[in-house]
Structures are given as C-alpha cells and as structure tokens.
C-alpha cells in the first residue's frame, strides 16, 4: 500500500461518516458514525503531519497537528450526547478553523482547495463566536455550523485528490 493511501482513506471515511452522522435521527447511530469519523480523521491527520513535516512544510504540518487536536476534542465529547458535547465541540471546531487556515495559507494545495478550507474555517469561527455570545448551538444546528460541513468535506476531497495525484 502506498504511503498516501491510508491518509486518503481516513479522510474519505471521516468525510462520509461525519457528514452522514449529521443527518441521522438516531443518537446511537450518530455517535457511532462520528466515532468512526473521528478515529479515521485523527489517523489521517497524524500521518499528514508527518508527511508535510518531512517535506519541510512546517505550516501545513502544524495545521494537520492542530486539526488532530481539534478532532480529538470532538471525539472525546461525542459519547456525551449532543447537548453535553457542546463545550468540547466548540473547542474542537475552534481548532478546526485554526488548522484550516494554517493548511490553506501556503500554496501547497490547489487554489480551489484552499478557498474551500478558508470558507469552512470562517464558518466554524463564526459558529464559535455566535455560541460564545449566546446563540444556542448544537453540532447539528443549522444553518450554523451545519453549512460548514460540506465545505470541510470538499476540502477533504481536495486533499485526497492531491494525495492520490502525488502517488502517480
């Protein structure tokens, strides 16, 4: 198996199961999908941290490390249920926003990937500030933060495309 295949698979699982978990009605199914999503993204982010550090791209490597920390917070709060997970959720998406900026700032990825990353980061940051200023927010709330998830998944698709393209 090629070195970029595992992080690509992790990103694909994370994107599919994460987005899927947002739209299911069953608490148990949502928590299961999000647990699988979280573990897959932590593994992918760990491997991508190492990859970009070895390539000398410290900003992108740091971004994936920060993403890993954010995803770990989300994973830790997942089993508590939607309402009880809000504090770890806000911490997690705060770190997602910072990570997406770190990863998207350098010209490592194609422009469209960087733009979707910046949009997702902005939407997650706005969600955090809105919640801190009193807006009721759950991980499944719409329009915020739910509108950020498709942009995050599009960013994942771009990262996967980049990884698989570089393997050829």
N, C-alpha and C positions, 0 to 999 in steps of 0.2 A: 504494500500500500504506500502510495506517495505521501510525503510529509505534509502536504497541504490538504489532503483528502479528509483527515479527521476533523480539523477545524471547520472545513466546509460543511461536513455532515452535521457537526454540532450547531453551526449557525442555522442550517436548514431545519433541524429538529426544533431548535429554540424558537425560530420564527413561526413555524407551523403550529407547534403546540402552545406557544404563548398567545398567539392570535386566536387560536381555537378556544383556549381556556377563557378568553374574554367574553365569548358569546354563548357559553353553555349555561344552562339554568341550574344544574346540579352542583351544589357546593363540593361534594366529594370528587366529582369528575373534574371540576375546575382546579381544585387543589392538586389532583393527580397530574393533570396536564401541565400545570405550572411547575410542579416539582420536577418533572422530566425536562421541561423547557429550561429551568434554572440550572440544573446539573449540566445539561448539554452546553449552555452558554458559558458557564464557568470553565468547563474543559476547553472549549474553543478559545475563549479569551486568554486562558493561561498559555496555550500553545501559540497564539498570535503574539502575545507579549514576548515570548522567547524568539519567535521568528523575526520580528521587527527590531528587537534589541541586537540580534546577531547581524542584521543588515545595517546597523548603525543609525537607525531611525528612532532615536530616543523619544521624541514627542509622540509618535504613533504607538510605540511600545508602552509608554506611560499611560496613554489613553486606554489601551486594552487592559492594562493593570487596574486602572480606575473603574473601567466597566466591570471587571471581575469583582471588585469590591462592592459595587452597587448591586450587581446581580446576587451576590452572597447575602446582602441585606434583604433583598426581596425574597429570596429562598427561605431565609430564616423566619420571616413573618408569615409566609404562605399558609402554614398549617393552623394559624390562629384564627383564620376566617377573615372575611373582607373588612369588617369594622375594626377588629383588633389589630389588623396588619397595617393600618394607615401610618403609624409612626415609622415603621421600617420601610414601608412603601415610599413615603416622602423622601427618606434618606437615600433609598435606592435609586429613585428617578432623578434626584439631585445629582448623584454621582454619574448616572447615565448621561445627563445633559453635559456635565463637565467632560466626560470621556468622549462623547461625540464631537465636542469642539476640539479637543486635543487630537483626535484621529483625523478630523476633517480639515484642520487648519493647514497642514503641509500639503503639497501637491502630490502626495503618494498615490491617491486614488483618483479615478476619472472625475471630472467636474460634476457630473450628474449625481454621483455617489456622495460627493462632498456636500452638495446642495441638499440632498435628502437628509443627510446627517445633521446639517445645521438646522433644517426645519424641525426635525424631531427634537433636537436639543432645545430649541426655542419653545416648542410646545410643552415639553416636560418642565422647563424652567418656569414658564407661565403657570402651569398647573401647581407647582410647588408654592409659588408666591401667592396664588389665589387661595390655596388651602391654608397657608400661614396667616392670611388676612381674613379668614373666617368662612370661606366658601366650603360648604360640605363636599367632601370628595372621597370617593372610593376608587380602587383600582379599575373598576368597571364603569365609572361615571362617564357620561357623555354631555357635552362634546369634549370637554377636557377631563381626563387625559386621553380618552379613547382615540381621539383624532391623531395623536402622536404615534400610536402603534403601527399603522400602515406605513408611515414614513420610516420608522425604525426597521420594519421588515424589508422595505425597499432598499434601505442601506445595507442590511444583511445580504440581500440578493446581489448587490454591487460588490460587496466584499467577497462573496462566494465566487462570483464571475471573475474577479481579479485573481483569486487564489487558483482557480481552475485554469485560467488563461496562462498564468505564470508556470504552471506544471507542463504545458505543452512545449 
